[in-house]
Amino acid sequence: MDRCILWLALVSLSALSSPATVQAGYGTATCPLDRSTVHQHPLRLQIAFEHIAQDRLRAGTDQVTFGQITRADHDEIETINRNMRLHLDYNFTKRFSTTLSLPIVQRRHAHIAAAGHDHGEHKHLTTELRKVTALSQVHHDDAQRWEFTRPGDLTLWFHYTRSPSLTASIGIGVPTGQIVFRNGAGILAEPALQPGRGTWGLPLESSYEREFQRSPQPSRLFASTSYRVNSSGNRDYRFRDAWLLHAGGHYPIDERFDLLGQFVST
């Protein structure tokens, strides 16, 4: 089972000293938070942290034990993602704005390679992985793990706001992240595990929000949809095009804290 936890959405550095009105939202594994924000300041930096633990083995809705279901190449143990996302927003006018987005990916992955699978021998196993290997020698011959902290792919967004409640956006996904990371044994990580995708992307998004006046700050309901087209990847691997739907709202508790709820469909 995947567990996705948004640790913190930090507002920001602003070109002005007064606080902006913030609307966070729900954007290889990430928390797809819609972090669209209506803000009045020309320049702002947002920092978000997310933790995604893929460490429970399941087949559909059933929990399984390691080795209960085998694959031809390897059997998964876990993937732990701890990502920091940097978003730099700049307003040219009330209608036109841009966002520069960069993830810092911290990933730990481990699996047991099937006998004869061409990955080579891993010589830096943890105690836990050695135990797993010893218990599964009948079907497997070595355990492999990767761990890194690297910048991912850069995305540049352009936004047009037709009214205070309706915004259309188009972006450019640039393959700036590393795609040839190897572990200590020199084994190349799979494309889906790499810090970068190695593909150019064309993301499109539209969003709508409705504001309800209250004191001291207004509450909001919002909805958005986004679609990303990916070019061909490396090593004959292609990331599928992605379509996301978001709906939610936030309720201001006071001038500094908001209560956020969001529904996401992929």
C-alpha positions in Angstrom: 0.0 0.0 0.0 1.3 3.5 -0.9 1.2 6.0 1.9 1.5 9.6 0.8 2.1 12.3 3.5 2.4 16.0 2.8 4.7 17.1 5.6 4.7 20.8 5.1 3.7 23.5 2.6 5.7 26.6 3.5 4.7 30.0 2.3 7.1 31.8 1.2 9.3 34.6 0.3 7.5 37.5 -1.2 8.5 40.7 -2.8 6.3 42.5 -0.3 6.2 42.2 3.4 2.5 41.6 4.0 1.3 38.0 3.8 -0.3 36.6 0.6 -3.5 34.7 0.6 -2.5 31.1 0.1 -4.4 28.2 -1.5 -2.4 25.0 -1.4 -3.5 22.0 -3.3 -2.8 18.3 -3.8 0.7 17.9 -7.4 8.7 8.3 -10.0 6.0 8.5 -6.9 4.8 11.9 -5.9 1.9 13.4 -4.0 -0.1 15.0 -6.8 -1.1 18.1 -4.9 -2.7 21.0 -6.7 -0.7 23.8 -5.2 -2.3 26.6 -7.3 -2.4 29.8 -5.3 -3.9 33.2 -6.0 -1.4 35.7 -4.7 -1.1 39.4 -5.2 2.7 39.8 -4.8 5.0 39.9 -7.9 7.4 37.3 -6.6 7.0 34.3 -4.2 8.9 31.1 -3.4 7.0 28.0 -2.2 8.6 25.0 -0.6 6.8 21.7 -0.1 7.9 18.5 1.5 6.4 15.1 0.8 6.9 11.5 2.1 5.7 8.5 0.2 6.3 5.0 1.6 5.7 2.1 -0.7 6.7 -0.6 1.8 3.7 -2.9 2.0 3.4 -5.7 -0.5 -0.1 -6.1 -2.0 -1.8 -8.0 -4.8 -4.9 -5.9 -5.6 -6.6 -5.3 -2.3 -4.9 -8.3 -0.6 -1.7 -8.1 1.5 0.9 -10.6 0.5 4.3 -11.8 1.8 7.6 -11.4 0.1 8.1 -14.2 -2.5 4.4 -15.2 -2.5 4.1 -13.7 -6.0 7.2 -13.9 -8.2 8.2 -12.0 -11.3 10.5 -13.0 -14.1 13.0 -10.2 -13.5 12.8 -9.1 -9.8 10.6 -8.9 -6.7 10.1 -5.6 -5.0 10.9 -5.0 -1.4 10.3 -1.2 -0.9 10.6 2.2 -2.4 10.7 5.3 0.0 10.4 8.8 -1.5 11.1 12.0 0.4 10.8 14.9 -2.0 11.3 18.6 -1.6 9.5 20.7 -4.3 10.6 24.3 -5.0 8.2 26.6 -6.8 9.1 30.2 -7.8 6.2 32.3 -8.9 6.3 35.6 -10.7 3.4 37.8 -11.7 4.0 39.9 -14.8 0.5 41.4 -14.7 -2.8 40.5 -13.0 -3.5 38.2 -15.9 -0.1 36.8 -16.9 2.3 34.9 -14.6 4.9 32.2 -14.7 6.1 29.4 -12.4 9.5 27.7 -12.3 9.2 24.3 -10.5 12.1 22.0 -9.5 11.8 18.8 -7.4 14.7 17.6 -5.2 14.3 13.8 -5.2 15.4 11.6 -2.3 14.7 8.0 -3.1 15.6 4.6 -1.5 14.7 1.5 -3.4 15.4 -2.2 -2.9 14.5 -5.4 -4.7 15.6 -9.0 -5.1 16.8 -9.9 -8.6 15.6 -13.2 -10.0 18.3 -15.8 -10.7 20.0 -15.2 -14.0 18.6 -11.6 -14.3 21.4 -9.5 -15.7 22.0 -7.0 -12.9 25.3 -8.2 -11.4 26.2 -8.8 -7.8 25.5 -6.2 -5.1 28.3 -6.1 -2.5 26.9 -3.5 -0.1 23.8 -5.1 1.4 22.2 -4.0 4.6 21.6 -6.6 7.4 17.9 -6.6 6.6 18.5 -7.3 2.9 20.9 -10.1 3.7 18.2 -11.8 5.8 15.7 -11.5 3.0 18.2 -12.9 0.5 19.0 -15.9 2.8 15.3 -16.7 3.1 14.6 -16.5 -0.6 17.6 -18.2 -2.2 15.4 -20.8 -3.8 14.0 -18.3 -6.3 16.5 -15.5 -6.2 20.3 -15.0 -6.2 21.0 -11.4 -5.1 19.5 -8.3 -3.5 20.1 -4.8 -4.9 19.4 -1.3 -3.6 19.7 2.3 -4.7 19.7 5.4 -2.6 20.2 9.0 -3.8 19.3 12.7 -3.4 19.3 14.5 -6.8 17.5 17.3 -8.5 14.7 16.1 -10.9 13.2 17.6 -14.0 12.6 21.3 -14.3 9.1 22.6 -15.4 8.4 26.1 -16.6 4.7 27.2 -16.4 2.9 30.1 -18.1 -0.5 31.1 -16.6 -3.3 33.2 -18.0 -6.1 34.3 -15.7 -9.2 35.3 -17.5 -11.0 36.3 -14.3 -10.2 36.1 -10.6 -11.6 32.5 -10.6 -10.6 30.9 -13.9 -6.9 30.2 -15.0 -5.4 28.3 -17.9 -1.8 27.1 -17.9 0.7 25.6 -20.3 4.1 24.3 -19.4 7.4 22.9 -20.7 8.9 19.9 -18.9 12.7 19.9 -19.4 14.7 16.7 -18.9 17.3 18.2 -16.5 17.3 15.3 -14.0 19.9 12.5 -14.1 18.9 9.3 -16.0 22.1 7.2 -15.6 22.3 6.8 -11.8 24.1 3.6 -10.7 24.4 2.1 -7.2 27.6 1.2 -5.4 27.9 -2.0 -7.4 27.6 -0.1 -10.7 24.1 -1.4 -11.5 22.1 1.1 -13.5 18.7 1.9 -12.0 15.6 1.3 -14.0 14.2 4.4 -15.8 11.3 4.7 -13.4 13.7 4.9 -10.4 16.0 7.6 -11.9 15.8 11.2 -10.6 14.8 12.4 -14.1 12.5 11.0 -16.7 14.7 11.7 -19.7 11.7 13.1 -21.6 10.4 16.4 -22.7 6.9 17.1 -21.5 3.9 19.3 -22.4 1.7 19.8 -19.4 -1.7 21.6 -19.7 -3.9 22.7 -16.9 -7.1 24.6 -16.2 -8.4 25.6 -12.8 -11.5 27.2 -11.2 -12.0 28.5 -7.7 -14.9 30.2 -5.8 -14.3 32.4 -2.8 -16.6 32.8 0.2 -16.2 36.0 2.2 -15.8 35.6 5.9 -13.8 37.3 8.6 -10.8 37.5 9.0 -9.9 35.6 5.7 -12.1 34.2 2.9 -12.5 30.4 2.5 -12.3 28.8 -1.0 -13.5 25.8 -3.0 -11.4 24.9 -6.1 -11.2 22.4 -8.9 -8.7 21.7 -11.6 -7.7 19.3 -14.3 -4.3 18.7 -15.8 -2.9 16.6 -18.6 0.8 16.0 -19.5 2.0 14.6 -22.8 5.5 12.9 -22.6 7.9 12.3 -25.4 9.7 9.0 -25.9 12.0 8.1 -23.0 15.4 6.4 -22.8 16.2 2.7 -23.0 13.0 2.0 -24.9 11.0 3.0 -21.8 8.1 5.5 -22.2 6.3 7.3 -19.4 2.6 7.3 -20.0 0.7 10.5 -20.5 -0.9 11.6 -17.2 -4.3 13.0 -16.5 -5.2 14.4 -13.0 -8.4 15.8 -11.5 -8.4 17.8 -8.3 -11.2 19.1 -6.1 -11.1 20.6 -2.6 -11.2 23.6 -0.5 -9.5 25.4 2.4 -10.8 27.1 5.5 -8.7 29.8 7.2 -8.4 29.2 10.9 -6.6 32.5 11.5 -4.3 34.8 9.5 -1.5 32.3 9.4 -3.1 28.8 9.3 -5.5 27.2 6.8 -7.3 23.9 7.0 -7.0 22.1 3.6 -8.9 19.2 2.2 -8.5 17.8 -1.3 -9.7 14.9 -3.5 -7.4 13.6 -6.3 -8.2 11.2 -9.2 -5.5 10.0 -11.6 
